[in-house]
Amino acid sequence: MTLTVPNRGAGATARLVRWHTTVQLRSSFRSAEFAVGAMAVPVILYAMFGLPRTGSLLPGGTPVTLAMLVSIACYGVVSLAIFTFGEDIAKERGRGWPRTLAATPLPRWVDLTGRSLTAVVHAALVVGAMAAAAVLLGDVRLPAGTWLVLVATLVGGVLAFAPLGFAIAYLARPRAATVIANLVFLPLSFASGFFFPLSELPDVLARVAPWLPTYHFGQLAYRTVLPAEDLTSWTGLAVQPAWVHVAWLVGSAVVLGSVALLAARREAVTRRG
């Protein structure tokens, strides 16, 4: 089936965005990288780090498998954001795709909106696959309403970290983007307690973590399912108000988004000049 760009005069903006999102989704679903990298790796990590703790409980009664589900899901969502908006766009820069896109009737903002919606769908699939593994293999049980809040919080994280991906895409050379993305992403995830709880890591990481946006994303996700007692036990840090974590995420997104925008404009000026 061949897709054609709908007539903007007849179809309206929403139809154009929907068309472009559909194209992006079909392209990603044909990619083995998405199936293996985005979906399989978080589930495998959960099987390695979370499932062996089945039956263990935190002091307040929360299953450790549930806490690990949140941790690895945060890892998967942040990874998806950084590599969808960072590595992929950097590769497209290397192929000259932004120049080609600029010569078409498709507005740049429609392309970015389509990418954002595609990333949200991908994040929902990743979180859904991990939740299924937690329920079937990790004996995790939550009320339906709690599941909805947890999934919404996790999926929303892909948009919160999209600016970080954009910043990497426009600041790094296309061939170096993958390496730089990993150099940024893996230490952030480790220092935020996504692989091992901060309470089990050296004290220096507990002092560094509150300065990282990934840590605050994790805190927002944890608090949807962990009582304060278990949250303190898991992180080894005092519980802070939710607005502190939201402020950190919004502030970091604004700063990184501004950096990415300046870098993109500089590249556009250089390309024209």
Buried (B, 14 or more C-beta within 10 A) or exposed (E): EEEEEBEBEEEEEEEBBBBBBBBBBEEBEEEEEBEEBBBBBBBEBBBEBBBEBBEEEBEBEBBBBBBBBBBBBBBBBBBBBBBBBBBBBBBBBEEEEBEEBEEEEBBEEBBBBBBBBBBBBBBBBBBBBBBEBBBEBBEBEBEEEEBEBBBEBBBBBBBBBBBBBBBBBBBBEBEEBBEBBBEBBBEBBBBBBBBEBBEEBEEEBBEBBBEBBBBBBBBBBBBBBBBEBBBBBBBBBEBBEEEEBBEBBEEBBEBBBEBBBEBBEEBBEEEEE
